[in-house]
Amino acid sequence: MARKSQISGFRFAQEGILHCFRTQPHMRFHFYMLVAVLLSGLLLNLDNRDLLVMMFAITLVIVAEMVNTAIEAVVDMVTENYDPRAKLVKDVAAGAVLLAAMNAVVDGVLIFFGNSNLDRIQYRIHQNMTPDISHVLVILVVLLTLIVIISKLLSNTGTPWKGGIVSGHSAIGFLLATCILFIAHNTLVAVLGMLLAVLVAQSRVQAGIHSLREVALGAVLAVLLTSIVYWAMPHLRKAIAHDIVPLHTRHAAVNTSVNTHPAGTRLVSDERT
């Protein structure tokens, strides 16, 4: 009985999140920003600390938006006519969301444009270092899960964890197989990984949970997302590296120009004296 109540509580919490996503435009925007932050973290190769700070800030905004939605629903339920106190409650809840959003903006500015952080980010872009595989896998799985769930909600098909326009199981399977393809450098291992992904997709079709088109969409989405991280982003970093100069290089150039004087300048000054 306790296990059943825990599962029911998880389902109710899930329904609350999905209701906010369906009915609140700001909630959808916050989730899109979460996806953008995760992608930018991989592109700029942010360290775990900066990425965790950004994710915590955006999650705080999402939580504040959900609390605001719940408060508005309760106020609308208990009041039928205009009441200044009801307006005050809604204004305070909306103010909490605004403060959380301002905090997220400040965090983003400090992380992306702070002097030391900007120098470190530019250095990593110039080095074109590949992020740690555990880092990449966690972010890709979270990203893919968000994209699959959002696609199901926008298309009003299936449930977040079953059915729908995109097969989540197929997407995760091909995501892992494509990661193996890029990092293993072993043809046999890559082929075995792809075969396992195909078996996962085939099981979803055979069970009647997804159609062949839905399974194929999940596979294409996973391969595309992983290819962006392992193939497109390194090329994009190289293109960015050609257009920017690291801050430490600029500082060194300024110091050199200040501390060194051309010989011609010294001769002119000697003649004047």
MOSULSUL-V589619 format. One record per residue. SS is DSSP state (H for helix, E for strand, C for the rest). PHI is phi as a letter, one per 30 degrees, with the letter a starting at -180 (NA if undefined). Layout:
ss=SS phi=PHI
ss=SS phi=PHI
This chain:
ss=C phi=NA
ss=H phi=d
ss=H phi=d
ss=H phi=d
ss=H phi=d
ss=H phi=d
ss=H phi=d
ss=H phi=d
ss=H phi=d
ss=H phi=d
ss=H phi=d
ss=H phi=d
ss=H phi=d
ss=H phi=d
ss=H phi=d
ss=H phi=d
ss=H phi=d
ss=H phi=d
ss=H phi=d
ss=H phi=d
ss=H phi=d
ss=H phi=d
ss=H phi=c
ss=C phi=c
ss=H phi=e
ss=H phi=d
ss=H phi=d
ss=H phi=d
ss=H phi=d
ss=H phi=d
ss=H phi=d
ss=H phi=d
ss=H phi=d
ss=H phi=d
ss=H phi=d
ss=H phi=d
ss=H phi=d
ss=H phi=d
ss=H phi=d
ss=H phi=d
ss=H phi=d
ss=H phi=d
ss=H phi=d
ss=C phi=d
ss=C phi=h
ss=C phi=d
ss=C phi=d
ss=H phi=d
ss=H phi=d
ss=H phi=d
ss=H phi=d
ss=H phi=d
ss=H phi=d
ss=H phi=d
ss=H phi=d
ss=H phi=d
ss=H phi=d
ss=H phi=d
ss=H phi=d
ss=H phi=d
ss=H phi=d
ss=H phi=d
ss=H phi=d
ss=H phi=d
ss=H phi=d
ss=H phi=d
ss=H phi=d
ss=H phi=d
ss=H phi=d
ss=H phi=d
ss=H phi=d
ss=H phi=d
ss=H phi=d
ss=H phi=d
ss=H phi=d
ss=H phi=d
ss=H phi=d
ss=H phi=c
ss=C phi=b
ss=C phi=c
ss=C phi=c
ss=C phi=d
ss=C phi=b
ss=H phi=e
ss=H phi=d
ss=H phi=d
ss=H phi=d
ss=H phi=d
ss=H phi=d
ss=H phi=d
ss=H phi=d
ss=H phi=d
ss=H phi=d
ss=H phi=d
ss=H phi=d
ss=H phi=d
ss=H phi=d
ss=H phi=d
ss=H phi=d
ss=H phi=d
ss=H phi=d
ss=H phi=d
ss=H phi=d
ss=H phi=d
ss=H phi=d
ss=H phi=d
ss=H phi=e
ss=H phi=d
ss=H phi=d
ss=H phi=d
ss=H phi=d
ss=H phi=d
ss=H phi=b
ss=C phi=d
ss=H phi=e
ss=H phi=d
ss=H phi=d
ss=H phi=d
ss=H phi=d
ss=H phi=d
ss=H phi=d
ss=H phi=d
ss=H phi=d
ss=H phi=d
ss=H phi=d
ss=H phi=d
ss=H phi=d
ss=C phi=h
ss=C phi=d
ss=C phi=d
ss=C phi=d
ss=C phi=d
ss=H phi=d
ss=H phi=d
ss=H phi=e
ss=H phi=d
ss=H phi=d
ss=H phi=d
ss=H phi=d
ss=H phi=d
ss=H phi=d
ss=H phi=d
ss=H phi=d
ss=H phi=d
ss=H phi=d
ss=H phi=d
ss=H phi=d
ss=H phi=d
ss=H phi=d
ss=H phi=d
ss=H phi=d
ss=H phi=d
ss=H phi=d
ss=H phi=d
ss=H phi=c
ss=C phi=h
ss=C phi=b
ss=C phi=i
ss=E phi=c
ss=C phi=e
ss=C phi=c
ss=E phi=a
ss=C phi=i
ss=C phi=j
ss=C phi=d
ss=C phi=b
ss=C phi=d
ss=H phi=d
ss=H phi=d
ss=H phi=d
ss=H phi=d
ss=H phi=d
ss=H phi=d
ss=H phi=d
ss=H phi=d
ss=H phi=d
ss=H phi=d
ss=H phi=d
ss=H phi=d
ss=H phi=d
ss=H phi=d
ss=H phi=d
ss=H phi=c
ss=H phi=d
ss=C phi=h
ss=C phi=b
ss=H phi=d
ss=H phi=d
ss=H phi=d
ss=H phi=d
ss=H phi=d
ss=H phi=d
ss=H phi=d
ss=H phi=d
ss=H phi=d
ss=H phi=d
ss=H phi=d
ss=H phi=d
ss=H phi=d
ss=H phi=d
ss=H phi=d
ss=H phi=d
ss=H phi=d
ss=H phi=d
ss=H phi=d
ss=H phi=d
ss=C phi=d
ss=C phi=i
ss=C phi=d
ss=C phi=b
ss=C phi=d
ss=H phi=d
ss=H phi=d
ss=H phi=d
ss=H phi=d
ss=H phi=d
ss=H phi=d
ss=H phi=d
ss=H phi=d
ss=H phi=d
ss=H phi=d
ss=H phi=d
ss=H phi=d
ss=H phi=d
ss=H phi=d
ss=H phi=d
ss=H phi=d
ss=H phi=d
ss=H phi=d
ss=H phi=c
ss=H phi=c
ss=H phi=d
ss=H phi=d
ss=H phi=e
ss=H phi=d
ss=H phi=d
ss=H phi=d
ss=H phi=d
ss=H phi=d
ss=H phi=d
ss=H phi=d
ss=H phi=d
ss=H phi=c
ss=C phi=b
ss=C phi=c
ss=C phi=e
ss=H phi=d
ss=H phi=d
ss=H phi=d
ss=H phi=d
ss=H phi=d
ss=H phi=d
ss=H phi=d
ss=H phi=d
ss=H phi=d
ss=H phi=d
ss=H phi=d
ss=H phi=d
ss=H phi=d
ss=C phi=c
ss=C phi=b
ss=C phi=d
ss=H phi=d
ss=H phi=d
ss=H phi=d
ss=H phi=d
ss=H phi=d
ss=H phi=d
ss=H phi=d
ss=H phi=d
ss=H phi=d
ss=H phi=d
ss=C phi=d
